[in-house]
Each structure stands twice: as structure tokens, then as C-alpha cells.
């Protein structure tokens, strides 16, 4: 049997408002991601998490460094990750071990005490505090991750190359010719583009389309979406019928028999 996490156990049904950055529904679903990822880690699997507003040009797996606990996008737009830089929880690779699980447990603990914030803020706060205290170590590109530091194994992390794994901020600047990509031999090898820093489904789709990154057949997608919504409606109606039947008293259920 394949282990699963019921959606109802981590958040309520999604709504159109869940796509609005900063809304209560958005924050709830973003935090639910942490719950689901922690479950997978506990089962012994490494996790590669990707938001749906990301266009993949290539399979990113072969390009991910695996000598650290965490590899994550950065909103800093740089290979450097200064204290206070913002990690992007829309795309990251996390190893299954006690250090990673502890990081997510602490992140989830923060969400209970700080409602109204999304997963990225809580995750980033924990990662920053761990780094300041020496519990986590940032490993720059080209550096070797240590196995032991101060007689202990720290939580180690790297940030992804900003021009190979582009955030929306970097992508908009590059496509808009506002900045030049670094001449390090990697600027032409874009692995993926993340449409963050753009609010709303329509703006993200339009951005992808305008730069040749939208590979979805719109007509087929809309047809499948209609079928999916129809199935959801049918399922909800059947569920309500079952609930209505189960809520009837024994006397009500026997009434048709007594009348005969």
C-alpha cells in the first residue's frame, strides 16, 4: 500500500482566493506543503519540491548538488547568500535525515505561533537563526561541504545558480534587458524559470507565453479542467447524499417499512 496524506488533514479545499499571495487561504496551503514534505521525509525519501508556476527547460535532477542537506532557490539573485537573504521555498531539494526533519518541525511550530504568514517566511526565519547560531552552514558554489564542524554534523545548504534556476525577479530583468547575465559559461544553460514576483494566475501564464515557456495545450487543458470540475461536483453530491442518509434516525429509516 502506498502511504498517502489526505488533503483534508492538512488544509481545507482550495478556492480561487488561494491563488492570491498573502491571503489566508494562500498561507494555509503554503504551510500544508511543509506538512506533506515532512511526511515524505519521515518515510525515508528525499524530496524535490517544485511549485506549479515553474517552467522546466530540462530535468533539474542531474544539476542538483547532493553533498548537502538542502539545495534551494534564492531570491537574492546572487551566488552569495548573505545573512538576511531570502530563501525561496518554491523550489528545493531536501534530504531525508534527522536534521531536515528537525528543520521542518521547527518551521511548523513557528506557524502555530505566527498566523498570517506563509511557509517561506517561517522557513527562512528558522534557517537564518540556525545559521547565526552555527547549527546550519551555507556552502558556496565550489566549496566542499564539511562532514563535521565543531565536533558535530551541521545542517548544510547551498543556493542554486541564479541564472540557471531563475526566479521571476531575475527572469524579468534578463528578458527585459535590464541586466546582463554573468559570463561564467552557464548563462545560456537555463534549467528552469520560476514565475514568482508575479501575482495571479493570468500574469504568470502570460509571462510564460510571451517568452516561449508555455508548453500547455490550452484547449486540451480547459477540456480536462471541465471534466475534473464535473467529477468534483459529482463526488460532492454523492458525499452529501451519504451524509444525509447516515444522519437519519433509525425511526426515519424504518418509516417506509412501517407504512407498507
Order of alpha helices (4+ residues) and beta strands (2+ residues): alpha-beta-beta-beta-beta-alpha-alpha-beta-beta-beta-alpha-beta-alpha-alpha-alpha
